[in-house]
């Protein structure tokens, strides 16, 4: 049996999907978590469950609605599980009325039942069953209650379809008349209603039965049929809710009290800035003050131990250098930042699951609209703080095409986890104990660059009006330790995997190019190496930033196009070979030889805001729809980064001279 799981955003859909299938999809208490269809098998059965994007209706005005609607109409599932937020049932049941029009059975899962008492609500699910003609199960996906009962109802589902009528008799008669003209027997009632609504996917002949029915209904009710049908849906839902739901009078909830602070007109943005500073204080300052040096020392000792072991085994000089100066130095330099990343992932995950992220999008919506974006654009930016690839993909949640493309181009400006080693290395080296404050400044600077660039994109490239941002603000919740831990472990494992694959391979390549000349003879002076000659051909590009000729910094920056972590790894390998010593502890000293404080800041800014890694560039290609558009985006990002870096380095040098 093929089953579809569908519901509003923030309804707990992905959590339920994970419980039913044992899957491991991302959990977040904010919209846009599920951006495409995901499939799994319900535990203890052979039933296929498909998790569809969170939507509010089956009108194809957004990419999420299109994905869900296309799946339902094309794949024809045997059963739909409609998960509903029981604490906001009136808003949730609008989608249910549309699902009832399909030729498919529907089971209604009333989620968050554990929170009803806190909100002073009582719901009689028997009344809902009677009024809607659907099976209803009360569940709590978070507390894992009612799940077995839901699975049991799925197992015994008998194929019965809904027969409840939701509209007044004139509209029902029009639906019947239009249905009789349809040749396809699948979902005839649903299609007929969509035709009467003048659905954008259907071309309606002016002389057709559909048009005559539309004109008759509009004359009768004095409004266009789309608004008319929507109003009657809401009237139907209102009647059901009035019969099934009772509200007890209670004082202000915890969520309402917290929102008075976090959504305060004057305090909201300063609080957000403080939270970001606190995150970087914990990740870069508090942890970074000892973990990087600690792991660096471990890598040094590991290099010595492995080197001595290889010598005792009679290893050649080149193999010894490869392992110590290439692999251990390159990979170790990146692994030293893992503890900081864990703290960063932990903080972001807590904000996501608590419900604060949706508040950030809401409060920045007015600000973003002035720059051609909306609050929905903030969601990809937040996701991009972990990794630019899913952030770019999350831009699909933005309805307006121009705004969506602009969001795709702007998302890589957000400092992702791969850029944290660059931020930590440079800010820690030149700003000492205040490195965390400089790191937070880089994040806030990214927001400023995004907004300014958005104005340019709106004026010259992606012209259009920002979409309206409508989102249900979820209740604040205590983050689930289980989901937070799983999210942090997944992200950390992905980072370590990159260190063990891409970074390892790149480090070996860098070592080879540094250790051999064009005659492929091992042991040449580093200045005569293949890499040095390549770097010298391109070093002029970075001369305005660095203020001196540096092939080493040049090739390190270019390596960032493969993976941003590789900027640090590349410098570690170069420094190790230059000083004839492996490990990560030499890196800070090497930074001083590569850069001045001003040029270091400019170099860091270039690497933070230039074109992202290969994976993110590929994601941009898919989302923008063409290679040409992707190259334009890469050129724009890199140009902006270069200009900013030159300006910052130039101003910094002037300040140092004063």
C-alpha positions as CSV (number, residue, x, y, z in Angstrom):
1,X,0.0,0.0,0.0
2,X,1.3,3.5,-0.9
3,X,0.6,6.1,1.8
4,X,1.2,9.9,1.7
5,X,1.9,11.9,4.8
6,X,0.8,15.5,4.5
7,X,0.1,18.5,6.7
8,X,0.8,22.1,7.5
9,X,4.3,23.4,8.2
10,X,5.3,23.0,11.9
11,X,2.7,20.3,12.4
12,X,5.2,17.6,13.4
13,X,5.1,15.8,10.1
14,X,8.8,14.9,9.8
15,X,8.9,13.8,13.5
16,X,5.9,11.5,12.8
17,X,7.6,10.2,9.6
18,X,10.7,9.3,11.6
19,X,8.7,7.5,14.2
20,X,6.7,5.5,11.7
21,X,9.6,4.5,9.5
22,X,12.6,4.6,11.8
23,X,14.1,7.1,9.4
24,X,16.4,9.9,10.4
25,X,15.1,13.0,8.7
26,X,15.9,16.5,10.0
27,X,13.6,17.9,12.7
28,X,13.0,21.6,13.1
29,X,10.4,23.8,14.8
30,X,10.2,26.1,11.8
31,X,8.9,26.0,8.2
32,X,10.8,24.6,5.3
33,X,12.4,21.5,6.8
34,X,10.9,19.2,4.3
35,X,11.6,20.6,0.8
36,X,11.1,17.5,-1.3
37,X,9.4,14.2,-1.1
38,X,11.0,11.5,1.1
39,X,10.0,7.8,1.3
40,X,10.3,5.0,3.9
41,X,8.6,1.8,5.0
42,X,6.4,1.8,8.0
43,X,7.8,-0.3,10.7
44,X,6.3,-3.8,11.0
45,X,4.6,-3.5,7.5
46,X,5.5,-3.4,3.9
47,X,3.6,-0.1,3.4
48,X,5.5,2.7,1.7
49,X,5.1,6.1,3.4
50,X,5.9,9.3,1.5
51,X,6.7,12.4,3.5
52,X,5.5,15.4,1.4
53,X,6.5,19.1,2.0
54,X,4.6,21.0,4.6
55,X,1.8,23.0,2.9
56,X,-1.4,24.9,3.7
57,X,-3.4,24.1,0.6
58,X,-3.3,22.1,-2.6
59,X,-3.2,25.2,-4.8
60,X,0.1,25.1,-6.8
61,X,1.3,28.6,-5.9
62,X,4.5,27.4,-4.2
63,X,7.1,24.7,-5.1
64,X,6.0,22.7,-1.9
65,X,2.4,22.8,-2.9
66,X,3.3,21.7,-6.5
67,X,5.4,18.8,-5.2
68,X,2.6,17.6,-2.9
69,X,-0.2,18.1,-5.4
70,X,1.7,16.4,-8.3
71,X,2.5,13.4,-6.1
72,X,-1.1,13.0,-5.1
73,X,-2.5,13.3,-8.6
74,X,0.2,11.4,-10.4
75,X,1.1,8.7,-8.0
76,X,-2.4,8.1,-6.7
77,X,-1.7,7.0,-3.1
78,X,-4.0,4.5,-1.5
79,X,-4.2,6.4,1.7
80,X,-3.4,9.9,3.1
81,X,-2.4,10.5,6.7
82,X,-3.2,14.1,7.3
83,X,-1.3,15.3,10.4
84,X,-3.0,18.2,12.1
85,X,-1.7,20.5,14.8
86,X,-4.4,20.0,17.4
87,X,-3.6,23.3,19.1
88,X,-4.4,25.2,15.9
89,X,-7.0,22.9,14.5
90,X,-9.1,25.5,12.7
91,X,-6.2,26.7,10.5
92,X,-5.1,23.1,9.9
93,X,-8.5,21.7,8.7
94,X,-8.6,23.9,5.6
95,X,-6.1,21.6,3.9
96,X,-8.2,18.6,5.2
97,X,-11.3,19.9,3.3
98,X,-9.3,19.8,0.1
99,X,-7.9,16.3,0.8
100,X,-11.5,15.1,1.4
101,X,-12.3,15.9,-2.3
102,X,-9.7,13.4,-3.5
103,X,-10.5,9.8,-4.5
104,X,-8.4,8.6,-1.6
105,X,-9.0,7.6,2.0
106,X,-7.8,10.0,4.7
107,X,-6.8,9.3,8.3
108,X,-6.7,12.4,10.5
109,X,-3.8,12.4,13.0
110,X,-4.4,15.1,15.7
111,X,-0.9,15.8,16.8
112,X,0.4,17.7,19.8
113,X,-2.5,16.3,21.9
114,X,-0.2,16.6,25.0
115,X,-0.3,20.4,24.7
116,X,-4.1,20.8,24.6
117,X,-4.5,21.0,28.3
118,X,-1.8,23.7,28.6
119,X,-3.7,25.8,26.1
120,X,-7.0,25.2,27.8
121,X,-8.4,23.2,24.9
122,X,-10.6,20.1,24.8
123,X,-11.3,18.3,21.5
124,X,-13.9,15.7,21.0
125,X,-12.4,13.5,18.2
126,X,-15.6,11.5,17.9
127,X,-17.4,14.7,16.8
128,X,-14.7,15.4,14.2
129,X,-15.0,11.9,12.9
130,X,-18.8,12.3,12.5
131,X,-18.6,15.7,10.9
132,X,-15.8,15.0,8.5
133,X,-16.5,11.3,7.8
134,X,-12.8,10.5,8.5
135,X,-11.0,8.2,11.0
136,X,-9.3,10.4,13.7
137,X,-6.4,9.4,15.9
138,X,-5.1,11.5,18.8
139,X,-1.3,11.4,18.9
140,X,1.8,13.2,20.2
141,X,4.7,12.7,17.9
142,X,7.1,14.3,20.4
143,X,6.0,12.1,23.3
144,X,5.5,9.1,21.0
145,X,1.9,8.5,22.2
146,X,-0.9,7.2,19.9
147,X,1.6,6.0,17.3
148,X,0.7,2.3,17.7
149,X,-3.0,3.1,17.4
150,X,-2.3,5.0,14.2
151,X,-0.3,2.1,12.7
152,X,-3.2,-0.2,13.6
153,X,-5.7,2.0,11.8
154,X,-3.4,2.0,8.8
155,X,-3.2,-1.8,8.8
156,X,-7.0,-2.3,9.0
157,X,-7.9,0.5,6.5
158,X,-10.6,-0.9,4.3
159,X,-10.4,1.5,1.3
160,X,-13.5,3.5,2.3
161,X,-13.6,7.0,0.8
162,X,-15.0,10.2,2.3
163,X,-18.6,11.2,1.2
164,X,-19.2,14.3,3.3
165,X,-20.3,17.4,1.3
166,X,-18.7,20.7,2.4
167,X,-20.5,23.3,0.2
168,X,-24.0,24.7,-0.2
169,X,-26.3,22.9,-2.7
170,X,-25.8,25.3,-5.6
171,X,-22.0,24.8,-5.5
172,X,-22.4,21.0,-5.1
173,X,-24.7,21.0,-8.1
174,X,-22.1,22.9,-10.1
175,X,-19.4,20.5,-9.0
176,X,-21.6,17.6,-10.1
177,X,-22.3,19.2,-13.5
178,X,-18.6,19.9,-14.2
179,X,-17.6,16.4,-13.0
180,X,-19.9,14.8,-15.6
181,X,-17.9,16.5,-18.4
182,X,-14.6,15.0,-17.2
183,X,-13.3,12.0,-19.1
184,X,-10.8,11.0,-16.5
185,X,-12.4,9.1,-13.6
186,X,-9.5,9.9,-11.2
187,X,-10.2,12.6,-8.6
188,X,-13.1,14.0,-10.5
189,X,-14.5,16.0,-7.6
190,X,-11.2,17.5,-6.8
191,X,-10.5,18.5,-10.4
192,X,-14.1,19.9,-10.8
193,X,-13.6,22.1,-7.7
194,X,-10.2,23.3,-9.1
195,X,-11.8,24.2,-12.4
196,X,-14.5,26.2,-10.7
197,X,-11.7,28.0,-8.7
198,X,-10.1,29.0,-12.1
199,X,-7.0,27.0,-11.1
200,X,-3.9,28.3,-12.7
201,X,-3.0,24.9,-14.1
202,X,-6.2,24.6,-16.2
203,X,-7.2,26.4,-19.4
204,X,-10.9,27.0,-19.3
205,X,-12.8,27.5,-22.6
206,X,-15.1,30.5,-22.5
207,X,-17.9,28.5,-24.0
208,X,-17.5,25.5,-21.8
209,X,-19.8,24.1,-19.1
210,X,-17.2,25.1,-16.5
211,X,-17.4,28.8,-17.5
212,X,-21.2,28.8,-17.5
213,X,-21.2,27.3,-14.0
214,X,-18.6,29.9,-12.8
215,X,-20.7,32.8,-14.2
216,X,-23.8,31.4,-12.6
217,X,-22.2,31.0,-9.2
218,X,-20.5,34.5,-9.3
219,X,-23.9,36.1,-10.2
220,X,-25.5,34.3,-7.3
221,X,-23.0,35.0,-4.6
222,X,-21.5,38.3,-5.9
223,X,-17.8,37.3,-5.7
224,X,-15.3,35.3,-7.7
225,X,-15.5,31.6,-7.4
226,X,-12.0,31.1,-5.8
227,X,-12.8,33.4,-2.9
228,X,-16.3,31.9,-2.7
229,X,-15.2,28.3,-2.4
230,X,-12.5,29.3,0.1
231,X,-15.1,31.1,2.2
232,X,-17.4,28.1,2.3
233,X,-14.5,25.9,3.2
234,X,-13.7,28.1,6.2
235,X,-17.4,28.3,7.1
236,X,-17.5,24.4,7.1
237,X,-14.3,24.2,9.2
238,X,-15.7,26.8,11.6
239,X,-18.9,24.8,12.2
240,X,-16.9,21.6,12.8
241,X,-14.6,23.4,15.3
242,X,-17.5,25.0,17.1
243,X,-19.0,21.6,17.7
244,X,-15.8,19.7,18.6
245,X,-13.6,22.2,20.4
246,X,-14.0,23.9,23.8
247,X,-11.7,26.7,24.9
248,X,-11.3,27.4,28.7
249,X,-10.2,30.9,29.7
250,X,-6.6,31.0,30.8
251,X,-4.0,33.6,31.4
252,X,-1.2,34.4,29.0
253,X,0.8,31.3,27.9
254,X,4.6,31.0,28.2
255,X,4.8,31.5,24.5
256,X,2.9,34.8,24.6
257,X,5.0,36.0,27.5
258,X,8.3,35.2,25.7
259,X,7.1,36.7,22.5
260,X,6.5,40.0,24.3
261,X,10.3,40.0,24.8
262,X,11.7,38.3,21.7
263,X,9.3,40.1,19.3
264,X,9.4,43.4,21.0
265,X,9.6,46.3,18.5
266,X,12.8,47.7,19.9
267,X,14.4,44.7,21.6
268,X,14.0,42.0,19.0
269,X,17.0,42.8,16.8
270,X,19.4,43.6,19.6
271,X,18.5,40.3,21.3
272,X,19.1,38.5,18.0
273,X,22.6,40.2,17.7
274,X,23.3,39.2,21.4
275,X,22.3,35.6,20.7
276,X,24.6,35.4,17.7
277,X,27.5,36.9,19.7
278,X,26.8,34.4,22.5
279,X,26.9,31.5,20.0
280,X,30.3,32.6,18.7
281,X,31.6,33.2,22.2
282,X,30.7,29.7,23.1
283,X,32.0,28.1,19.8
284,X,35.0,30.3,19.1
285,X,35.9,32.0,22.4
286,X,35.1,29.7,25.2
287,X,35.9,26.4,23.4
288,X,38.4,27.7,20.9
289,X,40.6,29.1,23.6
290,X,42.0,25.7,24.4
291,X,40.6,23.0,22.0
292,X,42.5,24.1,18.9
293,X,45.8,24.2,20.6
294,X,45.1,21.0,22.4
295,X,44.2,19.1,19.3
296,X,47.1,20.8,17.5
297,X,49.5,19.4,20.1
298,X,48.0,16.0,19.7
299,X,48.5,16.2,15.9
300,X,52.2,17.2,16.5
301,X,52.7,14.2,18.8
302,X,50.9,12.0,16.4
303,X,53.2,13.2,13.6
304,X,56.3,12.5,15.7
305,X,55.0,9.0,16.7
306,X,54.1,8.1,13.2
307,X,57.3,9.6,11.8
308,X,59.4,7.6,14.2
309,X,57.5,4.5,13.5
310,X,57.9,4.9,9.7
311,X,61.7,5.6,10.2
312,X,62.0,2.4,12.2
313,X,60.3,0.5,9.4
314,X,62.8,1.9,6.9
315,X,60.3,4.1,5.1
316,X,61.6,6.4,2.4
317,X,61.9,10.2,3.0
318,X,59.1,10.9,0.6
319,X,56.6,8.5,2.2
320,X,57.5,9.9,5.6
321,X,56.9,13.5,4.4
322,X,53.7,12.5,2.7
323,X,52.2,11.0,5.9
324,X,53.6,13.6,8.3
325,X,53.6,16.9,6.3
326,X,50.8,16.0,3.9
327,X,48.1,13.8,5.5
328,X,48.6,14.5,9.3
329,X,49.3,18.2,8.9
330,X,46.5,18.8,6.4
331,X,43.7,16.8,7.9
332,X,44.8,17.5,11.5
333,X,44.6,21.3,10.9
334,X,40.9,20.9,10.0
335,X,40.1,18.3,12.7
336,X,41.3,20.8,15.3
337,X,38.1,22.8,14.8
338,X,35.7,19.9,15.3
339,X,35.0,20.8,19.0
340,X,34.1,24.4,18.0
341,X,31.8,23.1,15.2
342,X,30.0,20.8,17.7
343,X,29.2,23.8,19.9
344,X,28.0,25.8,16.8
345,X,25.9,22.9,15.6
346,X,24.5,22.4,19.1
347,X,23.5,26.1,19.5
348,X,21.9,26.3,16.0
349,X,20.0,23.1,16.6
350,X,18.6,24.3,19.9
351,X,17.4,27.5,18.3
352,X,15.8,25.5,15.5
353,X,13.9,23.1,17.7
354,X,12.8,25.6,20.3
355,X,10.8,27.7,17.8
356,X,13.0,30.8,17.9
357,X,14.1,30.5,14.3
358,X,10.6,31.2,12.9
359,X,10.5,34.3,15.1
360,X,13.8,35.5,13.5
361,X,12.2,35.1,10.1
362,X,9.1,36.9,11.2
363,X,10.8,39.9,12.8
364,X,13.3,40.4,9.9
365,X,10.6,40.2,7.2
366,X,9.9,43.9,7.2
367,X,13.6,44.7,7.1
368,X,14.2,42.2,4.2
369,X,11.3,43.5,2.2
370,X,13.0,46.9,1.8
371,X,15.9,45.0,0.1
372,X,13.8,42.9,-2.3
373,X,13.6,39.8,0.0
374,X,11.1,38.4,2.5
375,X,11.3,36.6,5.8
376,X,11.2,33.3,3.9
377,X,14.7,34.1,2.5
378,X,16.0,34.0,6.0
379,X,15.3,30.3,6.3
380,X,17.9,29.3,3.7
381,X,20.4,31.7,5.3
382,X,19.9,29.9,8.6
383,X,20.2,26.5,7.1
384,X,23.2,27.7,5.2
385,X,25.0,28.5,8.4
386,X,25.5,24.7,8.8
387,X,26.1,24.0,5.1
388,X,25.5,26.0,2.0
389,X,24.2,23.1,-0.1
390,X,20.9,22.4,1.9
391,X,20.6,26.2,2.4
392,X,20.5,26.7,-1.3
393,X,18.0,23.9,-1.8
394,X,15.8,25.3,0.9
395,X,15.4,28.4,-1.2
396,X,12.7,26.3,-3.0
397,X,10.3,27.4,-0.2
398,X,10.3,31.0,-1.7
399,X,7.4,31.4,-4.0
400,X,8.5,34.4,-6.1
401,X,10.9,33.2,-8.9
402,X,13.0,36.4,-8.8
403,X,13.3,36.4,-5.0
404,X,14.1,32.6,-5.0
405,X,17.0,33.1,-7.5
406,X,18.3,36.0,-5.5
407,X,18.1,33.9,-2.3
408,X,20.1,31.1,-4.1
409,X,22.8,33.6,-5.0
410,X,23.0,35.2,-1.6
411,X,22.9,32.1,0.6
412,X,26.6,31.2,0.2
413,X,27.5,34.6,1.7
414,X,26.4,33.2,5.1
415,X,29.5,31.7,7.0
416,X,28.9,28.0,6.9
417,X,30.6,25.4,9.1
418,X,33.4,24.9,6.5
419,X,34.3,28.6,6.9
420,X,34.5,28.4,10.7
421,X,38.1,27.1,10.7
422,X,39.1,30.1,8.6
423,X,37.2,32.5,10.9
424,X,38.7,30.9,14.0
425,X,42.2,30.7,12.7
426,X,42.5,34.4,11.7
427,X,40.4,36.0,14.4
428,X,42.1,33.9,17.1
429,X,45.6,34.7,15.7
430,X,45.1,38.5,15.4
431,X,42.4,39.3,17.9
432,X,43.3,37.0,20.7
433,X,40.7,36.7,23.5
434,X,38.3,38.9,21.5
435,X,38.4,36.6,18.5
436,X,34.8,35.4,19.3
437,X,33.6,39.0,18.9
438,X,35.3,39.4,15.6
439,X,33.8,36.0,14.5
440,X,30.3,37.2,15.4
441,X,31.1,40.5,13.5
442,X,31.8,38.4,10.4
443,X,28.3,36.8,10.7
444,X,26.6,40.2,11.1
445,X,28.7,41.6,8.3
446,X,27.4,38.8,6.1
447,X,23.8,39.9,6.7
448,X,24.8,43.5,5.7
449,X,26.5,42.2,2.5
450,X,23.4,40.1,1.7
451,X,21.1,43.1,2.1
452,X,23.2,45.5,0.0
453,X,23.7,42.8,-2.7
454,X,20.0,42.1,-2.7
455,X,19.3,45.7,-3.7
456,X,21.7,45.4,-6.7
457,X,20.2,42.0,-7.7
458,X,16.7,43.5,-7.6
459,X,17.7,46.5,-9.7
460,X,19.8,44.8,-12.4
461,X,19.0,41.0,-12.4
462,X,16.1,39.6,-10.5
463,X,13.4,42.2,-10.8
464,X,10.2,41.7,-9.0
465,X,8.3,42.2,-5.8
466,X,9.1,40.3,-2.6
467,X,6.6,37.6,-1.7
468,X,4.3,37.9,1.2
469,X,5.6,36.0,4.2
470,X,2.9,34.2,6.1
471,X,3.9,31.7,8.7
472,X,2.3,30.2,11.8
473,X,4.5,31.0,14.8
474,X,4.9,27.7,16.6
475,X,4.8,27.3,20.4
476,X,8.1,27.5,22.2
477,X,9.3,24.1,23.1
478,X,12.0,22.6,25.1
479,X,14.4,21.1,22.6
480,X,14.3,17.3,22.5
481,X,17.8,16.1,23.6
482,X,17.4,13.1,21.4
483,X,16.8,15.1,18.2
484,X,19.4,17.7,19.0
485,X,22.0,15.1,19.7
486,X,21.2,13.3,16.5
487,X,21.3,16.5,14.5
488,X,24.7,17.5,16.0
489,X,26.1,14.0,15.4
490,X,25.0,13.9,11.8
491,X,26.5,17.3,11.0
492,X,29.7,16.6,12.8
493,X,30.0,13.2,11.1
494,X,29.5,14.9,7.7
495,X,32.3,17.4,8.5
496,X,34.7,14.6,9.6
497,X,33.8,12.6,6.5
498,X,34.8,15.6,4.4
499,X,38.1,15.8,6.3
500,X,38.7,12.1,5.7
501,X,37.9,12.3,2.0
502,X,38.0,15.6,0.2
503,X,40.5,17.3,2.6
504,X,42.7,14.2,2.7
505,X,42.8,14.0,-1.1
506,X,43.5,17.7,-1.5
507,X,46.2,17.6,1.1
508,X,47.9,14.8,-0.7
509,X,47.7,16.7,-4.0
510,X,49.1,19.9,-2.3
511,X,51.9,17.9,-0.8
512,X,52.8,16.4,-4.2
513,X,52.8,19.7,-5.9
514,X,55.0,21.2,-3.2
515,X,57.4,18.3,-3.0
516,X,58.1,17.9,-6.7
517,X,59.3,20.2,-9.5
518,X,58.3,20.2,-13.1
519,X,61.0,17.5,-13.7
520,X,59.0,15.4,-11.1
521,X,62.1,15.1,-8.9
522,X,61.3,14.8,-5.2
523,X,62.9,17.1,-2.7
524,X,63.1,20.4,-4.6
525,X,63.1,23.6,-2.7
526,X,59.5,24.7,-2.0
527,X,60.0,27.9,-4.0
528,X,60.9,25.8,-7.1
529,X,57.9,23.4,-6.7
530,X,55.1,22.9,-9.2
531,X,52.7,24.6,-6.8
532,X,54.9,27.6,-6.3
533,X,55.1,28.2,-10.0
534,X,51.3,27.9,-10.4
535,X,50.8,30.2,-7.5
536,X,53.2,32.8,-8.9
537,X,51.2,32.9,-12.1
538,X,48.1,33.9,-10.1
539,X,49.5,35.8,-7.2
540,X,48.9,39.2,-8.9
541,X,45.2,38.6,-8.3
542,X,45.8,38.8,-4.5
543,X,48.5,41.4,-4.5
544,X,46.0,44.3,-3.9
545,X,44.7,42.4,-0.8
546,X,48.0,41.1,0.6
547,X,50.2,44.0,-0.3
548,X,52.9,41.6,-1.3
549,X,53.6,38.8,-3.7
550,X,52.4,35.5,-2.0
551,X,51.9,32.4,-4.0
552,X,51.2,30.4,-0.8
553,X,48.2,32.5,0.2
554,X,47.1,32.5,-3.5
555,X,46.9,28.7,-3.9
556,X,45.3,28.4,-0.4
557,X,42.5,30.7,-1.5
558,X,42.0,28.9,-4.8
559,X,41.8,25.6,-2.8
560,X,38.7,27.1,-1.1
561,X,36.8,26.5,-4.3
562,X,37.1,22.8,-3.7
563,X,36.3,23.0,0.0
564,X,36.5,26.0,2.3
565,X,38.2,24.0,5.0
566,X,41.0,23.4,2.5
567,X,42.2,27.0,2.8
568,X,43.4,26.1,6.4
569,X,44.5,22.7,5.4
570,X,46.5,24.0,2.4
571,X,48.3,26.6,4.6
572,X,49.1,23.9,7.1
573,X,50.8,21.7,4.5
574,X,52.7,24.6,3.0
575,X,53.8,25.8,6.5
576,X,54.8,22.3,7.5
577,X,57.0,21.7,4.5
578,X,58.5,25.2,4.6
579,X,59.5,24.8,8.2
580,X,60.3,21.1,7.9
581,X,57.8,20.3,10.7
582,X,54.4,18.7,10.7
583,X,51.3,19.2,12.7
584,X,48.9,22.1,13.3
585,X,50.7,24.0,16.0
586,X,53.0,25.7,13.5
587,X,50.1,27.2,11.6
588,X,49.5,30.3,13.8
589,X,53.2,31.2,13.5
590,X,53.0,30.7,9.8
591,X,50.0,33.1,9.6
592,X,52.2,35.8,10.9
593,X,54.7,35.2,8.1
594,X,52.0,35.1,5.4
595,X,50.0,38.2,6.5
596,X,49.9,41.5,8.3
597,X,46.8,42.1,10.5
598,X,45.2,44.1,7.7
599,X,45.9,41.7,4.9
600,X,44.8,38.8,7.1
601,X,41.4,40.5,7.6
602,X,41.1,41.1,3.9
603,X,42.2,37.6,3.0
604,X,39.6,36.2,5.5
605,X,36.8,38.3,4.0
606,X,37.7,37.2,0.5
607,X,37.5,33.5,1.5
608,X,34.2,34.0,3.4
609,X,32.3,35.8,0.7
610,X,33.9,34.4,-2.6
611,X,32.3,31.6,-4.6
612,X,31.4,28.6,-2.4
613,X,32.8,25.1,-2.6
614,X,32.2,22.8,-5.6
615,X,29.2,21.1,-3.9
616,X,27.4,24.4,-3.3
617,X,28.2,25.6,-6.9
618,X,26.6,22.5,-8.2
619,X,23.5,23.1,-6.0
620,X,23.3,26.7,-7.4
621,X,23.4,25.2,-10.9
622,X,20.4,23.0,-10.2
623,X,18.4,25.7,-8.5
624,X,19.1,28.5,-11.0
625,X,18.4,26.2,-13.9
626,X,21.3,26.9,-16.1
627,X,25.1,26.8,-16.2
628,X,25.2,30.3,-17.5
629,X,23.3,31.6,-14.6
630,X,25.5,29.7,-12.2
631,X,28.7,31.2,-13.7
632,X,27.2,34.7,-13.4
633,X,26.5,34.0,-9.8
634,X,30.0,32.7,-9.1
635,X,31.5,35.7,-10.9
636,X,29.3,38.1,-8.9
637,X,30.1,36.5,-5.5
638,X,33.9,36.4,-6.2
639,X,33.9,40.0,-7.5
640,X,32.1,41.3,-4.4
641,X,34.5,39.3,-2.2
642,X,37.6,40.7,-4.0
643,X,36.4,44.3,-3.9
644,X,35.5,44.0,-0.2
645,X,38.8,42.4,0.7
646,X,40.8,45.1,-1.2
647,X,38.8,47.9,0.6
648,X,39.2,46.3,4.1
649,X,42.9,45.5,3.6
650,X,43.5,49.1,2.3
651,X,41.7,50.8,5.1
652,X,43.3,48.5,7.6
653,X,46.8,49.4,6.4
654,X,46.0,53.1,6.6
655,X,44.8,52.7,10.2
656,X,48.0,50.9,11.1
657,X,50.1,53.7,9.6
658,X,48.4,56.3,11.7
